Amino acid sequence: MKRTRGTPIVLAVAASLTFGTACREPAPTQVLREHAEVVEVVDGDTIKLDFAGVRQQVRLIGVNTPETKHPTKGVECFGPQASAFLTHWLKPGTRVRVERDTEARDTYRRLLLYVFVATPAGERFVNLELVARGFATALSIEPNTKYQEMFVEAAFDAQRHSRGLWGACP
């Protein structure tokens, strides 16, 4: 491929527009398969992580939990339980592994990530656990659909067995 003098400048401008150098967020290669530390659970599908001193709000990809802090929806059925479950799994200081999919951020500028936590039984996929145990429904938003089939299968199984919100909410 022939290189021109303008190429590095174009790439640098595109990178800063996409990932925002002013807000000190991790570059996409740092977030793709990286470790972070849990700072706080905001609600059932949103957390705050620390990436080597850079704190980021994170929306878990592929899942949707009932609301607990939405300004107009109020507290929805099984929302507090979903938040409590996530808080139990992701206590502050817990080290997690994260994976990014195609899009880095949502419209609220939250990082979009898959989160994995080490347990004595091995690594557990937090996003999938939320769906499989009935604390969340599957939510597929293109282009971030890497694990979509797993989430849908887990949701059908949770619904079939009336787990979590499937048994508690009308």
Summary of the structure (lengths in Angstrom):
residues: 170
radius of gyration: 17.6
end to end distance: 58.9
largest distance: 61.8
contacts: 503
relative contact order: 0.16
helix: 33%
strand: 33%
